Amino acid sequence: MPKIKTNRAAAKRFKKTGKGKYVFAKSHASHILTKKTTKRKRGLRKSQIIDKDNMKEIRLLLPNG
């Protein structure tokens, strides 16, 4: 049987936590920051956890963890 390949685009965007959840960084935090409020920019710095609705798709893209 051939090995299952990891989706490299997904591997660069998602990291697996110790408990098996997946974490990702929010978008829109790199440029055009002058018009965004401080509160909004502060929220963009925090990483988010994938919700369980999308967990199945992420597991298919990252079969090897």
C-alpha positions in Angstrom: 0.0 0.0 0.0 1.2 3.5 -0.7 1.7 5.9 2.1 -0.8 8.7 2.7 0.6 12.1 1.8 0.2 15.1 4.1 -1.3 18.2 2.5 1.7 20.6 2.7 -0.5 23.8 2.6 -2.5 22.6 5.6 0.7 21.5 7.5 2.1 25.1 7.2 -1.2 26.5 8.7 -2.2 24.1 11.4 -0.3 22.7 14.4 -1.5 19.8 16.5 -1.7 20.4 20.3 -0.9 17.9 23.0 -4.5 16.9 23.4 -5.0 16.3 19.7 -6.7 19.6 18.8 -5.5 21.8 15.9 -4.4 25.4 16.3 -4.2 28.1 13.6 -3.3 31.8 13.4 -5.9 34.3 12.4 -5.5 36.2 9.1 -5.6 40.0 8.3 -2.8 40.8 10.8 0.1 41.5 8.5 -0.5 44.8 6.7 -3.0 47.8 6.5 -3.0 47.9 10.3 -3.6 51.7 10.6 -7.3 51.5 10.1 -7.8 48.5 12.4 -8.5 49.2 16.1 -6.1 48.2 18.8 -8.7 45.8 20.2 -9.1 44.1 16.8 -5.3 43.8 16.3 -4.9 42.4 19.8 -7.5 39.7 19.0 -5.7 38.8 15.8 -2.6 38.0 17.7 -4.2 35.1 19.5 -4.3 31.6 18.0 -7.6 29.8 17.6 -8.6 26.2 17.9 -10.4 24.5 15.1 -14.0 23.8 15.9 -15.3 20.3 15.8 -17.3 20.9 12.6 -14.1 21.3 10.6 -12.0 18.8 12.5 -12.8 15.9 10.1 -11.5 17.8 7.1 -8.3 18.8 8.9 -7.7 15.2 10.0 -8.0 14.1 6.4 -5.5 16.8 5.3 -3.0 15.9 8.1 -3.1 12.1 8.5 0.3 11.9 10.2 -0.3 14.5 12.8 
